[in-house]
Amino acid sequence: MKQSRAKILLFLLLSAIAIPLTIVALQRFNIFNPNAAGATPELVIISNLTDVTASISWTSGESATLTNLHWGESTLLGNVESDLRDKRDKTTKLRTTHYVQLTGLQPNTTYYYRIISGETTYPAEDQPPATFKTLARSSATQPLSLTAYGDIETQEEDVVVIAYIPGKTAYAGIIPLSTVLNDDGTWLLNVASARNTDGTYVDPAENGEIALLTIGAQGKGSIKTYSIADSPLSLNATATLTQSGLDSILLSAPITTTPTPTNTPTTTTKPRQDVPLRPPGSTVTVTPTTSGTVTPTPTTTIPQSNISKSQLLASFASPSVSNVTDSSLSIMFLTTTKIVGTLNWGTSSTSLTSNRLDDRDTSAATARYIHHYTLTGLTANKQYFFKPTADPTTRTFTTPAKIATPSGQTIITGSLTNGSGECLVRTQIQRNSVYSSVITTLPNSLNSWAVNVMPVRTAALDTFMIPVATDTVLTNAFCFESNGDVYYQADATTVQQAVTSGISMTLVKLQ
């Protein structure tokens, strides 16, 4: 391994690459056994680093443990953050991979942290905390979305995916991206959000290279290079990860002396695999519902951009259902003022025994304008009742019967500008007079979002509406600022355009 590193270092020097960048590369990829004794945690990786965010991931060897990240702007730390998946799933789980996402950070600021993993502290209490530094605030504009996505062959749920994008200094000068698996075992990354260490965007080409590191249980995983255009990418996490294996990929990538390719459309005969390019008017065979009467989701007309604030609030004042499957659904509504609320639900109108926090809350309800609750583990073709605490009316919904789910993915990504605070995106597919059921999603801290529109049912919920390239994607997004100002925009584009270029929406203030 030392000889391999020496060769790489010599190559970098002969290529007139600055010594500081070489040191960065060696430090960034030397991620095994961070302390000399080789105790857990291992594979400590800083990723998704911007001026206001950072993600930290690590493993606890072969032992599934509860771990937390203690962090702060000084060596006193003072903040504790739990695993992102525990916050998302409202659970506390023993894991061998651990993933923490920090948001709301200050630009160009050094942060200190310690990992508490079972009975192990890293760095040890008699050593200074580890550190990372956020990027300086930048005026650089993020390129249009470019998504790498796929699934995990073994369907292991606790896999962490780390993406490395090559640049002028191989993989050394680019901050890695990372993610965890979605509930359905899929993963996706907007590689257009990759940044150089100076804060500028890399802007990779659609057919550019990407190195993907998967980290699974008990030190297993994989490291391999792919073409972004070959998405969906089916990864595995079953090989034994070694430092030499990482070196062979991450330290031996070709170093380019030309500018990083821009995201300019290229002429190719191979369509992106996430767009099922079928001829207009083609039919798709689906399995019909075999039993039960399903309460259809109303086809909601998406308001246009010239609506008023009062019209928007009136449109979504009553709770509506979205993201419907045979085992889950989301309930969303707006309020004219910030209120603290939870969702009470159950299988009887007189016994709403279950309670759900907003999807963005972890341990206590927060006052909000936008309210979004997701229920999982439901039974197909069964009636459920629910009532938000702020709503006097108990409402009902019957989950659809289980039918064969189409395979594959059609990932649509997007971004919002000129909007901050609480935001939500609603999406529907339209084919002539036929509409899909509604998909809602909460953008991340950077106001980026992504949805998979392949397994979406029609508005009647009795069949799947498999999107084709010429279908229309109807999207509306709105953000509520803390003072009650509302920003909104609507968009209509084809599935082909939405997938290949993303949906970038500039919101306008409603009067």
C-alpha positions in Angstrom: 0.0 0.0 0.0 2.9 2.4 0.8 4.5 1.7 -2.6 1.2 2.4 -4.3 0.8 5.7 -2.5 4.4 6.6 -3.4 3.8 6.0 -7.1 0.7 8.2 -7.0 2.5 10.9 -5.1 5.3 10.9 -7.6 2.8 11.0 -10.5 1.1 14.0 -9.0 4.4 15.8 -8.5 5.5 15.1 -12.1 2.1 16.4 -13.3 2.8 19.7 -11.6 -0.1 19.3 -9.2 0.3 21.4 -6.1 1.5 19.6 -3.0 -1.3 20.8 -0.8 -3.9 19.1 -3.1 -1.9 15.9 -2.9 -2.0 16.0 0.8 -5.8 16.6 0.7 -6.2 13.5 -1.5 -4.1 11.2 0.8 -6.0 12.5 3.9 -9.4 12.2 2.3 -9.1 8.6 1.1 -7.2 7.3 4.1 -10.4 6.6 5.9 -9.9 3.2 7.6 -9.1 2.9 11.3 -9.0 6.7 12.1 -7.3 6.1 15.5 -4.0 4.3 15.8 -5.5 1.4 17.8 -7.9 0.5 15.0 -10.9 0.6 17.3 -14.4 1.7 16.1 -15.6 3.9 14.6 -14.1 3.3 11.1 -14.6 4.9 7.7 -15.3 8.4 9.0 -16.2 10.4 5.9 -17.2 14.1 5.6 -19.4 14.7 2.6 -22.1 17.0 1.2 -20.0 19.9 2.5 -21.3 23.3 1.6 -21.4 26.7 3.3 -24.3 25.6 5.4 -24.4 21.8 5.5 -22.3 18.8 6.1 -22.9 15.0 6.3 -20.7 12.7 8.5 -20.9 8.9 8.1 -19.0 6.1 9.8 -19.2 2.4 10.7 -19.1 0.6 14.0 -17.2 -2.4 12.7 -19.1 -5.7 13.2 -21.1 -4.4 16.2 -24.6 -2.9 15.7 -24.7 0.1 18.1 -26.6 3.2 18.9 -24.4 6.2 18.0 -24.6 9.9 18.2 -22.6 12.8 16.9 -21.7 15.5 19.5 -20.7 18.7 17.7 -20.4 22.5 18.0 -18.5 25.6 17.1 -16.0 25.1 20.0 -14.3 22.2 21.7 -17.2 22.3 24.3 -19.4 20.9 21.5 -22.9 21.3 23.0 -25.1 19.8 20.2 -26.1 16.2 19.7 -27.4 14.8 16.4 -28.8 11.3 15.7 -28.8 9.2 12.6 -30.8 10.7 9.7 -32.6 7.4 9.2 -33.8 7.3 12.8 -35.1 10.8 12.4 -36.8 10.0 9.1 -38.4 6.7 10.3 -39.2 8.0 13.8 -37.3 5.1 15.4 -34.1 4.3 17.3 -32.2 1.4 15.7 -29.0 -0.5 16.4 -26.8 -0.1 13.2 -23.4 -0.8 11.9 -23.5 2.1 9.5 -24.2 5.6 10.8 -25.2 8.7 8.9 -25.7 12.2 10.4 -26.7 15.3 8.4 -26.0 18.8 9.8 -27.9 21.8 8.4 -28.1 25.5 9.3 -24.3 25.8 9.7 -22.4 29.1 9.3 -20.2 29.7 6.2 -16.4 29.5 6.5 -16.6 28.2 10.0 -14.6 25.4 11.8 -16.8 22.9 13.6 -15.7 20.3 16.2 -17.2 16.9 16.7 -16.9 13.6 18.6 -18.6 10.3 17.7 -20.1 8.4 20.6 -20.5 4.8 19.3 -21.6 2.4 22.1 -18.9 2.6 24.7 -16.4 4.1 22.3 -15.6 7.8 21.8 -13.8 9.0 18.8 -11.6 10.9 19.2 -10.9 9.7 22.7 -11.8 12.1 25.5 -8.1 12.8 26.2 -7.6 14.0 22.6 -8.9 17.1 20.9 -12.2 16.7 18.9 -12.1 16.1 15.2 -12.9 19.1 12.9 -14.3 20.1 9.6 -14.7 23.6 8.0 -17.6 24.7 6.0 -17.1 26.4 2.6 -17.1 30.2 2.3 -20.4 31.6 1.0 -20.3 31.5 -2.8 -22.4 33.3 -5.5 -21.9 30.3 -7.9 -25.0 29.1 -9.5 -25.8 25.3 -9.3 -26.1 23.7 -12.7 -29.3 21.9 -13.8 -30.0 18.7 -12.0 -28.1 15.5 -13.2 -29.1 12.4 -11.3 -27.2 9.2 -10.7 -29.5 6.6 -9.1 -30.2 2.9 -8.7 -30.7 0.3 -6.0 -28.7 -2.2 -3.9 -28.6 -5.8 -5.2 -28.6 -7.3 -1.8 -31.5 -5.1 -0.6 -29.6 -4.4 2.6 -31.4 -1.4 4.2 -28.5 0.2 6.1 -26.2 0.9 3.2 -24.5 4.3 2.8 -23.6 5.4 -0.7 -20.6 7.8 -1.2 -20.1 9.4 -4.7 -16.8 10.8 -5.9 -16.7 13.0 -9.0 -13.4 13.4 -10.9 -12.0 16.8 -11.8 -8.7 18.5 -12.7 -7.0 16.8 -9.7 -8.6 13.4 -10.1 -10.9 12.8 -7.2 -8.8 14.9 -4.8 -10.3 18.4 -5.4 -14.0 17.4 -5.4 -16.0 17.2 -2.2 -17.7 13.7 -2.1 -21.5 13.4 -2.1 -23.4 10.9 0.0 -26.9 9.5 0.7 -28.7 6.7 2.4 -31.3 4.4 0.9 -34.9 5.4 0.5 -37.7 3.3 2.0 -38.0 1.2 -1.1 -34.3 0.4 -1.2 -33.4 2.9 -4.0 -30.8 5.7 -3.8 -30.3 8.8 -5.8 -27.8 11.7 -5.9 -27.9 14.9 -7.8 -24.3 14.9 -9.0 -24.7 18.5 -10.3 -24.5 19.6 -6.7 -20.8 18.4 -6.5 -18.5 21.2 -5.5 -14.8 21.9 -5.7 -13.0 22.7 -2.5 -13.2 26.4 -3.4 -17.0 26.2 -3.5 -17.5 26.3 -7.2 -19.6 23.6 -8.9 -18.0 20.8 -10.9 -20.8 20.5 -13.5 -20.2 17.0 -14.6 -21.2 15.7 -18.1 -24.1 13.3 -18.4 -21.9 10.6 -19.6 -19.1 11.5 -17.2 -17.4 9.1 -14.7 -18.4 8.6 -11.1 -16.8 6.4 -8.4 -19.4 4.9 -6.0 -18.4 3.6 -2.6 -21.1 1.5 -0.8 -20.7 0.9 2.9 -22.8 -1.9 4.4 -22.8 -4.1 7.5 -19.6 -5.6 9.1 -17.1 -3.7 6.9 -18.6 -4.9 3.7 -19.2 -2.8 0.6 -17.9 -2.1 -2.8 -15.9 0.6 -4.7 -16.3 0.8 -8.5 -16.4 3.4 -11.3 -19.5 3.9 -13.5 -20.9 6.2 -16.2 -23.5 8.5 -14.9 -25.5 8.0 -18.0 -25.8 4.2 -17.3 -28.3 4.9 -14.4 -30.1 3.0 -12.9 -27.0 1.5 -11.3 -27.4 -1.7 -9.2 -24.7 -1.7 -6.5 -23.7 -4.3 -4.0 -22.3 -4.1 -0.5 -21.0 -7.6 -0.1 -17.2 -7.4 -0.8 -14.6 -6.8 1.9 -13.5 -3.2 1.8 -9.7 -2.6 2.0 -7.6 0.6 1.9 -5.7 -0.8 -1.1 -9.0 -1.3 -2.9 -10.0 2.3 -2.3 -6.5 3.5 -3.4 -6.7 1.6 -6.7 -9.9 3.5 -7.6 -9.6 6.9 -5.9 -5.9 7.6 -6.2 -5.3 6.3 -9.7 -8.0 8.1 -11.6 -6.7 10.0 -14.7 -5.9 13.6 -14.0 -7.2 15.9 -16.6 -5.7 19.2 -17.6 -8.7 20.4 -19.5 -11.7 22.1 -17.9 -14.4 19.8 -16.4 -17.0 19.1 -19.1 -20.2 21.2 -18.8 -23.6 19.7 -18.7 -24.3 20.4 -22.4 -26.6 18.0 -24.1 -24.7 15.5 -26.3 -25.9 13.7 -29.4 -26.4 10.1 -28.6 -28.5 7.2 -29.8 -28.8 5.8 -26.3 -31.7 7.3 -24.3 -31.3 7.6 -20.6 -32.6 4.5 -19.0 -34.9 6.3 -16.6 -37.1 7.5 -19.4 -39.3 4.6 -20.8 -39.4 6.0 -24.4 -42.5 4.4 -25.8 -44.4 5.8 -28.9 -47.1 8.3 -28.1 -50.4 6.6 -27.6 -48.9 3.2 -26.8 -50.8 1.1 -24.3 -49.5 -0.6 -21.1 -51.0 -3.7 -19.7 -51.8 -3.4 -16.0 -53.3 -5.8 -13.4 -56.8 -4.7 -12.5 -58.0 -4.4 -8.9 -59.5 -7.7 -7.8 -61.4 -6.7 -4.7 -62.6 -3.9 -2.6 -64.0 -0.4 -3.4 -61.3 2.2 -3.4 -62.1 5.8 -2.5 -60.5 7.7 -5.3 -58.2 10.6 -4.8 -59.7 13.8 -6.2 -58.0 15.1 -9.3 -56.7 18.4 -8.0 -56.3 21.2 -10.5 -52.9 22.7 -9.8 -53.3 26.4 -9.4 -51.5 28.6 -11.9 -48.8 31.2 -11.0 -51.2 34.1 -11.1 -53.2 33.1 -8.1 -53.4 35.1 -4.8 -52.1 34.0 -1.4 -55.7 33.6 -0.2 -56.6 31.4 -3.1 -53.6 29.1 -2.4 -54.5 28.8 1.2 -58.1 28.1 0.4 -57.0 25.4 -2.1 -55.2 23.4 0.5 -57.0 24.3 3.7 -58.6 20.9 3.9 -56.4 17.8 4.4 -55.7 16.0 1.2 -54.1 12.6 0.5 -51.0 12.0 -1.6 -48.2 9.5 -2.2 -50.8 6.7 -2.0 -49.7 3.0 -2.1 -51.4 -0.1 -0.7 -49.4 0.3 2.5 -48.7 4.0 3.0 -49.9 7.5 2.3 -49.2 11.2 3.1 -51.7 13.8 4.4 -51.0 17.5 3.7 -52.7 20.8 4.4 -51.9 24.5 4.9 -52.9 26.9 7.7 -53.1 30.7 7.6 -51.0 31.0 10.8 -48.3 28.8 12.3 -49.8 26.2 14.5 -48.5 23.2 16.4 -50.3 20.1 15.4 -50.1 16.3 15.2 -52.2 13.8 13.3 -54.4 11.4 15.2 -55.4 8.3 13.2 -56.7 4.7 13.5 -59.1 2.2 12.0 -62.2 3.5 13.9 -63.7 7.0 13.8 -64.2 6.8 17.6 -60.8 5.4 18.4 -58.0 7.4 16.8 -55.3 5.7 19.0 -52.3 6.4 16.8 -50.4 9.7 16.8 -48.1 11.0 14.1 -45.7 14.0 14.2 -45.0 16.1 11.1 -42.5 14.4 8.8 -39.9 17.1 9.6 -40.3 16.8 13.4 -38.3 14.3 15.5 -39.4 14.4 19.1 -41.8 17.3 19.5 -44.3 19.0 17.3 -43.2 22.3 15.7 -45.4 25.3 14.8 -45.8 25.3 11.0 -47.8 26.7 8.0 -47.2 23.6 5.9 -48.3 20.3 7.5 -47.2 17.0 6.0 -47.6 13.6 7.7 -46.7 10.2 6.2 -48.3 7.0 7.5 -46.6 3.6 6.8 -47.2 0.0 7.5 -50.9 0.2 6.5 -53.0 -2.7 5.2 -54.2 -2.8 1.6 -57.9 -2.2 0.9 -58.7 -1.1 4.5 -60.5 2.0 5.8 -58.6 4.4 8.0 -59.7 7.5 9.9 -57.7 10.6 10.7 -58.0 14.0 12.2 -55.3 16.7 12.6 -55.4 18.3 16.1 -56.3 21.6 14.6 -59.2 20.2 12.5 -62.6 19.5 14.1 -63.5 17.0 11.3 -62.6 13.3 11.3 -62.0 12.2 7.8 -61.6 8.8 6.2 -59.6 7.1 3.4 -59.5 3.6 2.1 -56.2 2.3 0.9 -56.2 0.7 -2.5 -56.0 -3.0 -3.2 -52.6 -4.5 -3.8 -51.8 -4.9 -7.5 -48.6 -5.8 -9.4 -46.1 -2.9 -9.1 -44.3 -1.9 -12.3 -40.5 -2.3 -12.2 -38.0 0.4 -13.0 -37.7 4.1 -12.0 -38.4 7.4 -13.6 -36.7 9.9 -11.4 -37.6 13.6 -11.7 -35.4 16.1 -9.9 -35.8 19.8 -9.3 -34.7 22.9 -7.4 -36.4 26.0 -6.1 -35.0 29.5 -6.1 -36.3 32.7 -4.5 -38.0 30.7 -1.8 -37.1 29.9 1.8 -38.6 28.7 5.0 -41.1 25.9 4.8 -41.5 24.5 1.3 -43.5 21.7 -0.4 -43.6 20.4 -4.0 -46.7 18.7 -5.6 -46.4 16.7 -8.8 -48.9 14.9 -11.1 -48.5 13.2 -14.4 -51.1 14.1 -17.1 -51.8 12.1 -20.3 -54.6 13.8 -22.2 -57.6 13.7 -19.8 -56.1 11.1 -17.5 -54.2 12.3 -14.3 -52.0 10.4 -11.9 -52.6 10.5 -8.2 -50.7 13.3 -6.4 -47.0 13.0 -5.3 -45.8 15.4 -2.6 -42.3 15.9 -1.3 -40.5 18.2 1.1 -37.4 19.8 -0.5 -34.1 19.5 1.4 -32.2 22.3 3.1 -30.8 23.4 -0.3 -34.3 23.5 -1.8 -33.6 20.5 -4.1 -36.0 17.7 -4.4 -36.5 14.4 -6.3 -39.5 12.0 -6.9 -39.9 8.6 -8.5 -43.0 8.9 -10.8 -42.8 5.3 -12.1 -44.9 3.5 -9.4 -47.6 6.2 -9.3 -51.2 5.1 -9.6 -53.9 6.9 -11.5 -56.2 9.3 -9.7 -58.7 6.5 -9.3 -56.0 4.4 -7.7 -57.1 1.2 -9.5 -54.2 0.9 -12.0 -50.6 2.2 -12.4 -49.9 5.1 -14.7 -46.6 4.2 -16.2 -45.1 7.5 -17.6 -44.0 7.9 -21.1 -41.7 10.5 -22.5 -44.5 12.6 -24.0 -46.6 12.8 -20.8 -46.9 16.1 -19.1 -45.4 16.7 -15.6 -47.5 19.2 -13.7 -45.6 20.7 -10.7 -46.4 23.4 -8.2 -44.2 24.5 -5.4 -44.7 26.9 -2.5 -42.7 28.3 0.4 -43.9 30.0 3.5 -41.4 32.4 5.1 -41.4 32.9 8.9 -43.3 36.2 8.6 -46.1 34.6 6.6 -45.1 35.7 3.1 -45.8 33.0 0.5 -43.8 32.3 -2.6 -45.2 30.1 -5.4 -44.7 28.8 -8.9 -46.3 26.3 -11.2 -44.7 24.4 -14.1 -45.7 22.1 -16.9 -43.2 20.2 -19.0 -42.8 16.7 -20.6 -41.5 13.7 -18.8 -38.6 13.6 -21.2 -37.6 17.2 -20.4 -38.2 16.8 -16.7 -35.9 13.8 -16.4 -33.1 14.9 -18.6 -32.9 18.6 -17.5 -34.7 18.7 -14.2 -37.3 21.2 -13.1 -35.9 24.5 -11.9 -38.6 26.9 -10.6 -38.1 30.5 -9.6 -40.9 31.3 -7.1 -42.7 34.6 -7.0 -44.3 36.3 -4.0 -48.1 36.0 -3.8 -50.2 39.0 -2.9 
